[in-house]
Amino acid sequence: MQIKNSFKSDKLSSANPYMHILERQKSAFSTRDVFTCKERVDALMRLNKSLKESSEKLISAMQEDFGHRSEHEIIITEVLASMIDIRITKLKLKSWMKPRKASMSIAVMPATGRIVYQPKGVVGIMGAWNYPAFLIFSPLISVLSAGNHAMIKTSDITPRTSEVIQEMIAKHFEEDYITVITGGVDSAISFSELPFDHLIYTGNTEIGRRVMMAAAKNLTPVTLEMGGKSPAIICEDYPIKKAVTRIMMGKSINAGQTCVAPDYVLLPKSKKQEFVNEYLKAAAKRYPYLTDNEDITWIVNDRHYKRIHGLIEDAKQKGANIIQVDYKNDTPPVGKRIIPITIITEVTDDMKVMKEEIFGPVIPVKTYETVEDALQYVKNGERPLALYYFDNKKKRINRMIKQSISGGVCINDTMLHLAHMNMPFGGIGSSGMGGYHGFDGFVEFSHKKSVLFQRKHFSPSVFISGPYSKRLLGILRSLVKRLG
């Protein structure tokens, strides 16, 4: 007799508009054999082909969604980054999939153990608007490498990019394998409430809390990639010009609309003016003019544009000093959401710019007496997604790494740890949980199944099969004394 394998929840099916898609995906996953390495690589190469075919469409769509966005940055951060990730995964996947031998355990000798990586099932992916392609494709690469099916919810803030991604996936993949769902807030809420086998969300912390609450109702494990206020700490004897060059890169890419962008700077009081001078020079060099500058990315929409201006105005009203490059009469025309690179000094902790994640090309500068004060300041706040530390002294560097708690750390640079596909990327506390990229992404979306192989002729279970003897009790008490 053939048993029909199905997944269904009548209550959820009638209430959730996407439940029927999840049911089909779960049914397809449960009736198919687990994907082989060859089949997974084939899926990755189809995704790579799709990226190659649709790269120009993606560029045009993001230009439309943002108003304007640097084409160089789109290709580097959205297209090439995803294709490089695919190439690395393809080359290493066979070795990742091999079962891992577990070390011998005295409690079960002479048995051996093995860890087998299994796909979890159907994984939900909720992307973010700031990198609307990469923050879909990067987790998808890990999800596919682990042998899962995927349902994707794109951001409603970048609708044209969402449409292109939906077309790309529909052209190259069956709906019961990978599906893209577009739509607004209601769609996102319905999506987060689905009983996935795993759910990854990228976005702000407040929405992340709601996603986690929705997932908890279904006991769905989550990976949350959020943001926060990532500090850049400059040590007293580190060259300011070099630090500025690397902070500028992290703060200006995508107009600072990056979850791991350096959010504020901590530096010695004596270095403040030098930092301001060098930062203004670097800003003027990077963007020598504002009007029709193809390298400048706009703030994504009017709401975020007004929000960032509100942060600047709040700081100004509370006594901060607002500094921008003097472009003479070259000011952004009305209707173009360009915010010039902005330095804010004399900041205090009651200012919104020091409370909220900025997500724009605005850098507050706060001074410290000692580097220990800077470390304690960071430790007193919420744990950041990234910490950037500029120093050449190994002892101080090691102390900063050891004593600070953050999702990741860059020493003498910014943001590039995100591009290192052989290290996990993720947050901690309010900046997120879980991590992915490379092997760590493969593991994140796999179930690590423990398998024990017992020998033919002996098992320690004979000692605890009963009835228990007084001699065994004596042996157990002796072991307690020896191991205590």
MARVOMI-814288 format. One record per atom (N, C-alpha, C, O): residue in one letter; x, y, z negated. Coordinates in steps of 0.05 Angstrom, whole numbers, plus 5000, padded with zeros to 4 digits. Example, Ala and Ser with C-alpha at 12.3 -4.5 7.8 and 13.67 -1.06 7.14 Angstrom:
MARVOMI-814288
a526448864844;a524649104844;a526449344844;a528549344831;s525749554858;s527349794857;s525850014843;s526850234839;
END
This chain:
MARVOMI-814288
m501749765000;m500050005000;m501850255000;m503750274985;q501150445017;q502650695018;q501550894999;q499050944998;i503251004982;i502351204962;i502851484973;i505151544981;k500851634974;k501051914984;k502352084963;k501252114941;n504552214970;n505952384951;n505052664956;n505552774978;s503852794937;s502853064941;s503353234916;s503553124894;f503453494920;f503653684898;f501353874900;f500954004920;k499753884879;k497454054880;k496654154852;k496754004833;s495854404851;s494654514827;s492154674836;s492454884847;d489754564831;d487354684841;d487054974831;d486155154846;k487755014805;k487355284794;k489155484808;k488255704816;l491755414811;l493655594824;l492955614854;l493255834865;s492155394867;s491555404895;s489455604902;s489655744922;s487355624886;s485255804891;s485956094885;s484756284896;a487856134866;a488456404857;a490856524872;a490956764876;n492756354880;n495256454892;n495256424922;n494956194932;p495556634937;p495456614967;p497756464979;p497556395003;y499856414964;y502156274975;y502455984965;y504455854971;m500555904950;m500755634938;m500755414959;m502155214956;h499255454981;h499055255002;h501755215016;h502454995025;i503355435017;i506055415030;i507855255011;i509355075020;l507755314985;l509355164966;l508654874966;l510354694964;e506054814967;e505154534967;e506354384991;e507254154989;r506354515015;r507454385039;r510454345036;r511554135043;q511754545024;q514654515021;q515354295001;q517254135005;k513954284979;k514454074959;k513853794970;k515253604964;s511753774985;s511053524998;s513153435017;s514053205018;a514153625033;a516253565053;a518753485039;a520153295047;f519453625017;f521953555002;f521753274990;f523753124992;s519453204979;s519252954965;s519052714984;s519752494976;t518152755009;t517952535028;t520452495045;t520852285057;r522052705047;r524552675063;r526752555045;r526752585021;d528752425058;d531152355044;d532652605037;d532352815050;v534352585017;v536052815009;v537852885033;v539052715045;f538053145039;f539553235062;f542553145059;f543753175038;t543553045081;t546452975081;t548153225084;t547053445090;c550753195082;c552553415086;c552253525114;c552253765119;k552053345134;k551853425162;k549253585166;k549353785181;e547053505154;e544553645157;e544653915144;e543454115155;r545953935122;r546154195108;r547954385124;r547354625127;v550154285135;v551854445152;v550354535177;v550654765185;d548754365188;d547154435211;d545254675204;d544954855220;a544054665181;a542254885173;a543855145170;a542955355178;l546255125158;l547955365155;l548755475182;l548855725185;m549355305201;m550155395227;m547855525243;m548255705259;r545455415238;r543055545250;r542755825239;r542056015253;l543155855213;l543056115200;l545156305211;l544656535217;n547556195215;n549756355227;n549056445255;n549556675263;k547956265271;k547056335298;k544956555298;k545056735314;s543156535279;s541056735277;s542157005270;s541357205281;l544157015252;l545457265246;l546857385270;l546757625274;k548257215285;k549657315309;k547657425329;k548157645340;e545557285334;e543557365354;e542057625345;e541457795362;s541657655319;s539857875310;s541358105297;s540158275284;s544058105299;s545558315285;s544758595293;s544458775276;e544358635319;e543558905328;e540758975319;e540259205312;k538958785319;k536258835308;k536358905279;k534959085270;l538058765263;l538358825235;l539459115231;l538459255214;i541359195247;i542559465245;i540359665250;i540059855235;s538859635272;s536759825279;s534559835257;s533560055250;a533859605246;a531759585226;a532659735201;a531059885189;m535159695192;m536059835168;m536360135172;m535860285154;q537160205196;q537260495203;q534460615199;q534160835188;e532460475208;e529760575206;e528860575177;e527560765169;d529460365162;d528560355135;d529860565117;d528560675099;f532460615121;f533860815105;f533661095115;f534361285101;g532761135140;g532861395153;g535461415168;g535561485191;h537661355154;h540261315166;h542061165147;h542061205123;r543560975159;r545460825144;r547960765161;r547660715185;s550260785149;s552760745164;s552760465178;s552460265165;e553160465204;e553260215219;e555660045210;e555459805208;h557860175205;h560260035196;h559559875170;h560259645168;e558260015152;e557659885126;e555559665129;e555759465115;i553659695147;i551659485152;i553059235161;i552659015151;i554859265181;i556159035193;i557958895172;i558058655170;i559459055156;i561358945136;i559758805114;i560358575107;t557858945102;t556658855078;t554258665082;t553558515064;e552958685105;e550558525109;e551058285128;e550158065123;v552358345151;v552658135171;v555157975167;v555057735163;l557558105168;l560057955165;l560257815138;l561257595137;a559457945117;a559557825090;a558057565089;a558957365078;s555657555102;s554057315103;s555357105120;s555356865113;m556457185143;m557656985161;m560256865149;m560756625153;i561757025135;i564156925121;i563356725099;i564656525096;d561256795085;d560256615064;d559456345076;d560056135065;i558156355099;i557356105113;i559755945121;i559855695117;r561756075131;r564155935140;r565555795117;r566355565119;i565955935095;i567155815071;i565655575061;i566755365055;t562955605060;t561255395050;t561355155068;t561554925059;k561355195094;k561454975114;k564054815110;k563954575111;l566254955106;l568854825104;l569154655078;l570554455078;k567854745057;k568354625031;k566054445021;k566254315001;l563754445035;l561354315025;l561754015020;l560753915000;k563153885037;k563553595034;k564853525007;k564053334994;s566853675000;s568253634975;s566553704951;s566653574930;w564953924954;w563154004932;w561053784926;w560353744903;m560153654947;m557953454943;m558853194930;m557253034921;k561453144930;k562452894918;k561852884888;k562253074874;p560952654879;p560452614850;p563052664834;p565152594843;r562752784811;r565052834793;r565252614772;r563252544760;k567652514769;k568152314748;k568152444721;k569552644717;a566652334702;a566652444675;a568852314658;a569452074662;s570052464640;s572152354623;s570952134605;s568552134599;m572751954597;m571951734580;m570951834553;m572052024542;s568851714542;s567751784516;s567951534498;s566951324505;i569051574474;i569451344456;i566851224447;i566650994440;a564651394447;a562051304437;a560751094455;a559150934445;v561551084480;v560250904498;v562250714512;v561450574531;m564650704503;m566650534515;m565650244516;m564350154497;p566150104538;p568050164560;p566550284584;p567650274607;a564250404581;a562650504603;a564050744616;a565650884603;t563550784641;t564551024656;t562251204662;t559951114663;g562851454667;g560751654673;g561251804699;g563551834707;r559151894711;r559352044736;r557252264736;r555052224727;i558052494747;i556152714750;i555452734780;i557152774797;v552852714786;v551852714813;v550252974817;v548553034801;y550953124838;y549553374844;y547053314862;y547353214884;q544753384851;q542253344866;q540853604871;q541053794855;p539553634895;p537953874899;p535653894879;p534653684871;k534854134872;k532654174853;k529954144866;k528054054853;g529754224891;g527154214905;g526654464921;g528054514941;v524654614914;v523954864928;v524855104911;v523955124888;v526555264922;v527555504908;v526355754919;v526255794943;g525355924901;g524356184909;g526656394908;g528156404889;i526756564928;i528856774930;i527357044933;i525957094952;m527857214913;m526757484914;m528957684919;m530657734901;g529057804942;g531257984950;g530858264941;g528758334930;a532858434946;a532758714938;a533158894962;a534258804983;w532359144960;w532259324983;w535059444989;w535459525012;n536859454970;n539359604975;n541159464994;n542659595009;y541159204994;y542559045014;y540458835024;y540658605016;p538558925040;p536258755045;p536658505061;p535058325060;a538958475074;a539658225088;a541558055071;a540957825066;f543658175062;f545658015046;f544457895021;f545157675014;l542758045007;l541657944982;l539357744987;l538157644968;i538757695012;i537157455019;i538957235028;i538657005018;f540757285047;f542357075059;f544356955040;f544956715041;s545557125022;s547657015004;s546556804986;s547656584984;p544256854971;p543156634955;p542156404972;p542256174964;l541056464996;l539956255014;l542256065022;l541755825023;i544556165027;i546855995034;i547455795012;i547855555017;s547355884987;s547855704964;s545455514961;s545955274955;v543055604965;v540655434962;v540755214983;v540154984977;l541455275008;l541555075029;l543954885025;l543654645030;s546154985015;s548454815011;s547854604990;s548954384991;a546154674971;a545354484950;a543154284959;a542454104944;g542154324984;g540254134995;g537354204989;g535654024992;n536754444981;n534054524974;n532454634998;n533554685019;h529854664994;h528154815012;h527955094999;h528655134976;a526955295015;a526955565004;a524455715014;a523655705037;m523355874995;m521356075001;m522556344994;m523656384972;i522356535012;i523656795009;i521657015008;i519757035024;k521957194988;k520357444987;k522257674991;k523957734975;t521857815014;t523458055020;t522358305006;t520158304996;s523958515006;s523258754992;s521258915009;s521558935034;d519259034996;d517259195010;d518359475016;d517159625032;i520659555004;i521759815008;i523159835035;i523560055046;t524059605046;t525359595072;t523659415091;t524559195097;p521359505099;p519459325114;p520459245142;p519959025150;r521859425155;r522859355182;r524959125181;r524858945197;t526759145162;t528758935158;t527358675150;t528158465160;s525358695134;s523858455126;s522558315150;s522558075152;e521458475168;e520258365193;e522358215210;e521758005220;v524758335212;v526858205228;v527657945215;v528057745229;i528057945189;i528857695175;i526757485178;i527357245182;q524257565176;q522057375179;q522157245207;q521757005210;e522657415228;e522857315255;e525257125258;e525056915271;m527457195246;m529957035248;m529456755237;m530156555249;i528256745213;i527856485200;i525756315214;i526156075218;a523656445223;a521456305237;a522456175263;a521555965271;k524356315276;k525356215302;k527055965298;k527155795316;h528555945276;h530555735273;h529855525253;h531255315251;f527755565236;f527155365215;f524155315214;f522555485219;e523455065206;e520754985202;e519655115177;e521155165158;e517055175177;e515855315154;e515955145128;e516155255106;d515954875131;d516054715107;d518954675097;d519354535077;y520854815110;y523654815101;y524455085090;y525355105067;i524155295106;i524655565098;i522455745108;i521655735131;t521355915090;t519156095096;t519856375085;t520856395063;v519156575101;v519556855092;v516756985088;v515056965106;i516457105065;i513957245058;i514557535055;i516357615040;t513057705069;t513357995066;t510958105050;t509257945040;g510758365047;g508558485033;g509458645009;g511858665003;g507458774996;g508058964974;g508158844947;g508858604943;v507459004927;v507758924899;v505958684892;v506858504878;d503558684902;d501758454897;d502858194907;d502657994894;s504158204930;s505357964941;s507657874924;s508057634920;a509258064914;a511557994897;a510557864871;a511757674861;i508457974860;i507357864835;i506457574839;i507057394824;s504857534861;s503857264867;s506157074872;s506156844863;f508257164886;f510557004891;f511956914866;f512656674863;s512357104847;s513857044822;s512356844805;s513456714787;e509756824809;e508056654792;e507856364802;e506656194789;l509156304825;l509056044837;l510855854820;l512955934811;p510055594818;p511655404802;p513955294818;p513955054825;f515955454824;f518355364838;f519955174821;f519455144797;d521855044834;d523754874819;d526155044809;d527654964792;h526455284821;h528355484812;h527655744825;h526555744847;l528155964812;l527556224823;l529856414818;l530856434796;i530756544840;i532856754837;i531657024845;i530457054866;y532157214827;y531157484831;y533557684831;y535257664813;t533557864850;t535558084850;t534058344849;t532358394866;g534758514830;g533358774828;g533858904801;g535858844788;n532059084793;n532559224768;n531659064743;n530158864746;t532659144720;t532258984696;t529358974687;t528458754678;e527859184690;e525059184681;e523458984696;e521858834685;i523658984723;i522258794739;i523258514734;i521758314734;g525858484728;g527058224722;g525758104697;g525357864696;r525058264677;r523758164653;r520958054661;r520157844651;r519558194678;r516858094686;r517057844702;r515457664699;v519157824720;v519557584735;v520057344717;v519057124721;m521757394697;m522457174678;m519957084662;m519656854656;m518257274654;m515857214640;m513957044657;m512756854647;a513757114683;a512056964701;a513156684705;a511656484705;a515856664708;a517056404712;a516856224687;a516655984690;a516856344663;a516756194639;a514156034636;a514055824624;k511956144648;k509456004646;k509555734661;k508055544654;n511255714681;n511555464696;n514055304688;n514755104700;l515455404667;l518055284659;l520055284683;l521655094686;t519855484699;t521655504722;t524355634714;t524355854703;p526555494718;p529155614712;p529655854730;p528955854753;v531056054720;v531456304735;v534356384736;v535956334718;t535156504758;t537656644761;t536856934765;t535457004784;l537757114748;l537057394750;l539657554756;l541557554740;e539557704778;e541857874785;e540858164784;e539458254802;m541658304762;m540558574758;m542958774758;m544958724772;g542658984744;g544759184746;g545559294719;g546459144702;g545359554716;g546159674691;g548259884695;g548859964718;k549459984674;k551360194676;k554160084674;k555260044652;s555360034697;s558059914699;s560160124696;s560360304713;p561860114674;p563760324670;p566360284685;p567160064692;a567760504691;a570460504702;a572260634681;a571960874676;i574060494669;i575760594648;i578560634659;i579760444669;i579560874657;i582260934667;i584060974643;i583661144626;c586260814642;c588160834620;c589861084623;c590161194645;e591061174601;e592361434601;e594761464620;e595261674630;d596161244625;d598561264642;d598161144670;d600061094685;y595561094678;y595060994705;y594761224724;y593561424717;p595961204748;p595861434767;p592861504775;p591461334785;i592161754769;i589361834773;i588661824803;i586461734810;k590461904820;k589761904849;k589161624859;k587261594875;k590661434850;k590161154859;k587461054848;k585960924862;a586861114823;a584261044811;a581961174826;a579961044831;v582261424832;v580161574846;v579561444873;v577161414881;t581661374888;t581261244915;t579460994913;t577760954929;r579960834892;r578560584890;r575760614877;r573960464883;i575560804860;i572860864849;i571060994870;i568660934872;m572261164887;m570761294908;m569661094928;m567361114936;m571160884934;m570260674952;m567660544940;m565660524954;g567860474915;g565560344902;g563160514898;g560860424898;k563560774895;k561460964890;k560161074915;k557961184914;s561561054938;s560561174962;s559360974982;s557661044999;i560260724981;i559160514998;i556060504994;i555160484971;n554560525015;n551660515014;n550560744996;n548460714984;a551960964996;a551261194980;a550861124950;a549161244936;g552560934940;g552360864912;g550060684905;g549560634882;q548560604925;q546160434920;q546960144919;q546059984936;t548560084899;t549759814896;t549659734867;t550359894850;c548759494861;c548459414833;c551059414818;c551159454794;v553359364832;v555959354818;v557559614823;v559959624818;a556259824833;a557760074837;a558660184810;a557160164790;p561060294808;p561760424782;p559760644775;p559260814791;d558660624751;d556560804744;d557561064730;d556461274735;y559561034714;y560761264701;y563661214695;y564560984695;v565161424690;v568061404685;v568761474656;v567661674645;l570461324644;l571661394618;l574661434621;l576061254632;l575661664613;l578461724617;l579461914595;l577762034581;p582061934591;p583162114570;p582362404575;p582162484598;k582062554554;k581362834557;k583362994574;k582563164590;s585862924570;s587963064585;s587963014615;s589163164630;k586462814624;k586462734652;k583862834666;k583562784690;k582062954652;k579463024663;k579663204687;k578563144708;q581163424685;q581263614707;q582663504731;q581963554754;e584763344726;e586163214748;e584363024763;e584363004787;f582662884748;f580762694760;f578762854778;f578262774800;v577763074767;v575763234782;v577063334808;v575863314830;n579463434806;n580863544830;n581263334851;n580763374875;e582263104842;e582862884861;e580262764873;e580262684896;y578162754857;y575662644867;y574462824888;y573362734908;l574663094884;l573663284904;l575163264930;l574063274952;k577863224927;k579463194952;k578762934966;k578462944991;a578362724951;a577662464964;a574962474977;a574462364998;a573062614964;a570362644975;a570362805001;a569062735021;a571963015001;a572163185025;a573463035048;a572763085071;k575362865042;k576762705062;k574862495073;k574762445098;r573362365056;r571562145065;r569262255081;r568462145102;y568162485072;y565962605086;y566662905091;y565863075075;p568062965112;p568963235117;p566663425124;p566963665123;y564363315132;y561963475137;y559563305131;y559763065129;l557163435128;l554763295120;l552763265143;l551663055147;t552463475158;t550463465180;t551263275202;t553463295213;d549463085207;d549962885229;d552462715225;d553662635245;n553262675201;n555562505195;n554662205196;n553062125179;e555662055215;e554861785220;e555661595197;e554661375194;d557661685181;d558661515159;d556961535134;d557161365116;i555261735132;i553661775108;i551061615109;i549561625128;t550661465087;t548061325084;t546161495068;t546961615048;w543661495077;w541661655062;w540661495038;w540861245037;i539561635019;i538061504997;i535561385010;i534261505027;v534761145001;v532860985015;v530161105020;v528961055041;n529061255000;n526461375004;n526161624987;n527961684971;d523961764990;d523562014976;d523461974945;d524462144930;r522261754936;r522061704907;r524861684895;r525361804874;h526561534907;h529261504896;h530961764899;h532561824882;y530461904921;y531762154925;y531062354903;y532762494892;k528462374897;k527562554876;k528562464848;k529162624831;r528662194845;r529562084819;r532462164813;r533162254791;i534262144834;i537062214830;i537362514825;i538862604808;h535862674840;h535962964836;h534963034807;h535963214795;g533062874798;g532062914771;g534162854750;g534362994729;l535862654754;l538062594736;l540062824735;l540962894714;i540662924759;i542563154760;i541463394746;i542863524730;e538963454751;e537663694739;e537363664709;e537863854694;d536763424699;d536563374670;d539263424657;d539363554636;a541363324669;a544063374658;a544763664657;a545963764638;k544063804679;k544664094681;k543164244659;k544364424646;q540664184655;q539064314635;q540064274606;q539664434589;k541464044603;k542463974576;k545364054572;k546663964553;g546464214591;g549064324587;g551364194602;g553664274598;a550864014620;a552963884635;a553964064658;a552564254666;n556264014667;n557464164689;n557163994715;n558263774716;i555864104735;i555363964760;i557264064781;i557464304787;i558863874793;i560963954812;i560663794838;i560363554838;q560663944860;q560463824887;q562463954905;q563364184900;v563263814927;v564963934947;v563564184959;v561164164965;d564964394963;d563864634975;d563964605005;d566064635018;y561764535017;y561564505046;y560864765061;y559964755084;k561164985047;k560365255057;k557465255066;k555665215049;n556865295091;n554165305100;n553065035110;n550865015120;d554664825107;d553864565117;d552364415095;d553564245080;t549864475092;t548164345073;t546264145087;t545564195110;p545463935074;p543763735087;p541163865096;p539763995080;p540363835121;p537863945130;p535463825115;p535563605105;v533363985114;v530963895100;v529863635113;v529763615138;g529163445097;g528063195107;g530162975110;g529462735114;k532663045107;k534762845108;k535662785079;k536562965065;r535362535071;r535762465042;r538662415037;r539562195030;i540262635040;i543162615035;i543762755008;i543062985004;i545062614990;i546062734965;i549062734967;i550362524968;p550262974967;p553262984968;p554462844943;p553162834922;i556862744946;i558262624923;i558362834901;i559263054906;t557462754878;t557162944855;t558562844831;t558362614823;i560063024818;i561362964792;i559863114770;i559163344774;i559362974748;i558163104725;i559963084701;i560562854692;t560863304691;t562563304667;t561063424643;t558763514646;e562263414620;e561063504595;e558363354590;e556463474581;v558363094596;v555962944592;v555562854563;v557562824549;t553162824554;t552462724528;t550562484530;t549262454551;d550462324510;d548962084511;d545862124512;d544461934518;d544962364506;d542062414508;d541162484536;d538762504541;m543062514555;m542362574582;m541462314597;m542562104592;k539462344614;k538462114629;k540661984646;k540561744650;v542462144656;v544562034673;v546461844658;v547861684670;m546361854631;m547961674615;m546261454603;m547261274588;k543661454608;k541861254598;k540961064620;k540560824616;e540461174644;e539361014666;e541560944687;e543461094691;e541160714700;e542860654722;e542460854744;e540160904752;i544660974755;i544361194773;i543561114801;i541661224813;f544860914813;f544260814839;f544361034860;f542561064877;g546461184859;g546861404878;g549661504876;g551161424858;p550561694894;p553361784894;p553962004873;p555262204879;v553061954849;v553462134826;v555161994805;v554461774796;i557362124796;i559162004777;i559462174752;i560762384753;p558262094730;p558762234705;p561562174694;p562561944697;v562862364682;v565562334671;v565462384641;v564662604632;k566262184626;k566362204596;k569162164587;k570561984598;t570062314568;t572862294558;t572962134532;t571062104518;y575362034527;y575861884502;y578561964490;y580262074503;e578761914463;e581361974449;e583361744453;e585661794460;t582361494450;t584061264454;t582561054471;t580161064472;v584060874484;v582760674500;v581060484483;v579160374493;e581760464457;e580160304439;e577360434435;e575360294432;d577360704435;d574760844433;d573060784458;d570660744456;a574360784481;a572960724506;a571760444505;a569460394513;l573360254496;l572459974494;l570059954475;l568159814481;q570260084452;q568060074433;q565560204444;q563360114438;y565860414459;y563560554471;y562060354490;y559560344489;v563560214506;v562260014524;v560959794508;v558759704514;k562359694487;k561259474471;k558759564456;k557059394450;n558459814450;n556059914436;n553559924453;n551359934443;g553959924479;g551759944498;g550859664508;g551959464498;e548959664526;e548159414538;e550359294556;e551859444568;r550459034557;r552658904572;r552358964602;r550358894614;p554459074614;p554259154642;p554758914662;p555858714654;l553858954686;l554258754707;l557158744714;l558158524721;a558558964714;a561358974721;a562859164703;a561659364693;l565359114699;l567159304684;l569659344701;l570859144710;y570459594704;y572759654720;y574859784702;y574359984689;y577259674702;y579359764684;y581859814699;y582859644714;f582960064696;f585360144711;f587660174691;f587760354675;d589559994694;d591859984676;d594059804688;d593359624703;n596559864681;n598759694691;n600059534668;n601959384673;k599159564644;k600359424621;k598859164616;k596459174609;k600258944619;k598958684617;k597658634590;k595458514589;k598858714569;k597858664542;k595158814539;k593258694528;r594959064547;r592459214545;r590259094563;r587959084556;i591159014587;i589258894606;i588058644594;i585558604595;n589658474583;n588658224571;n586858274548;n584858134544;r587458484532;r585658544510;r582958644520;r580858574509;m582958814541;m580458914552;m578758684563;m576358674558;i580058494577;i578558264588;i577458094565;i575158014567;k579058054544;k578157884522;k576058014505;k574157874497;q576258264500;q574458394480;q571958514493;q569958554478;s571958564518;s569458674531;s567758444541;s568758224548;i565158484542;i563258284553;i561758414576;i560358604572;s562058294599;s560758394623;s560458164643;s561657954640;g558758204663;g558357994683;g560957924697;g561457694702;g562458124705;g565058084719;g566858324713;g566058524702;v569358294720;v571358494715;v573158524740;v573858334753;c573758774747;c575858834767;c578058984753;c577559194740;i580458894756;i582659044746;i583959204769;i584759084789;n584059464765;n585259644785;n583859644812;n585059684833;d581259604811;d579659624836;d576659624828;d576059594804;t574959654847;t572059644842;t570659474862;t571359474886;m568659334854;m566759184870;m567758934884;m566158764892;l570358914888;l571358694906;l570958414894;l571158224908;h570558404867;h570058134856;h567458014868;h567157774870;l565558184877;l563158094890;l563757954916;l562257774924;a565858034929;a566557924956;a568357674954;a568857544974;h569157604929;h570857364926;h569057124923;h567857074902;m568756974945;m566756764947;m567656514931;m566056324929;n570056504920;n570856284903;n570556344874;n571656194857;m569156564867;m568656624839;m565656664836;m564356764855;p564456594813;p561556634810;p560956934807;p562557084795;f558657014818;f557757284814;f555157274797;f553357134804;g555057434776;g552657434759;g553057624736;g555157724731;g550857664721;g550857844699;g550657704672;g550857454671;i550357854651;i549957754624;i548157944609;i548358184612;g546457834592;g544558004577;g542758154596;g541458034613;s542458414592;s540658574608;s541558604637;s539958694654;s543958524643;s544958544671;s544458284686;s545158264710;g543358074673;g542657834688;g543357584674;g544357584651;m542957364687;m543657094677;m544056904701;m542756934721;g545856714697;g546556534719;g548456674738;g549056904735;g549556514756;g551456624776;g551556444800;g551056204799;y552356564822;y552556414847;y554756524864;y556256704856;h555056414888;h557256454908;h558956194908;h559656094887;g559656104932;g561455884934;g560555634919;g558155574918;f562455494907;f561855254892;f559955314869;f558155144863;d560255544856;d558455604834;d555555644843;d553755584828;g555155744867;g552455754878;g551355484884;g549055434879;f553055304895;f552255034900;f551354904873;f549254764873;v552854944852;v552154824826;v549654954814;v548054824802;e549455224817;e547155364806;e544455254815;e542555244800;f544355174841;f541855084852;f541754784855;f540154674870;s543554644840;s543554354839;s542854264811;s543254414792;h541854024809;h541553894783;h543953714779;h544453534795;k545353754757;k547653584751;k546553334736;k546153334712;k546253124751;k545152874740;k547352704727;k549352654740;s547052634702;s548952454688;s548352164694;s546052074690;v550252014703;v549851734710;v551951574694;v554351614697;l551051374678;l552951214663;l552950924675;l550850814680;f555350814678;f555650544689;f556850374666;f559150404658;q555250184657;q556250004635;q557549754647;q556649654668;r559549654633;r560949414642;r559249164639;r557349154623;k559948964654;k558348714654;k558248574627;k556148484618;h560548544614;h560848354593;h560548474565;h560448324545;f560448744563;f560348854535;f559049124536;f559349284555;s557549184515;s556349444510;s556249504481;s555549324465;p556949744472;p556849814443;p553949804432;p553549824408;s552049784450;s549249764441;s548749524423;s546849514407;v550549314425;v550149074408;v550349144378;v549249004362;f551849364372;f552249434344;f549849574332;f549549594308;i548049684349;i545749834339;i543149704348;i541049834349;s543249454355;s540849314364;s539149214341;s536749164345;g540349184318;g538849094294;g538448784295;g538748664316;p537848664273;p537748794246;p540448884237;p542448754242;y540549124223;y543149234215;y544249084191;y542749004173;s546849044190;s548148894168;s549449084149;s549949324155;k549848994124;k551249154104;k554049214113;k555149434106;r555349024127;r558049074137;r558149314156;r559949474154;l556149334174;l556049554192;l555749814177;l556950024185;l554049814156;l553750064140;l556350154128;l556850394127;g557949954119;g560550024108;g562350144129;g563850334123;i562250034153;i563950134175;i563150424182;i564850594187;l560550474183;l559550734190;l560350944169;l561151174176;r560150874143;r560951054122;r563951114123;r564951334117;s565450904130;s568450944133;s569051134156;s570851304154;l567551114178;l567951294200;l567251584193;l568651764201;v565151624177;v564351894168;v566652024153;v567252254157;k567951864136;k570151974119;k572552034137;k573952234133;r573151864157;r575451904174;r575052144193;r576952294198;l572652174202;l572152384222;l571452654208;l571452864222;g571052654182;g570252894168;g572553084163;g572253294152;
END
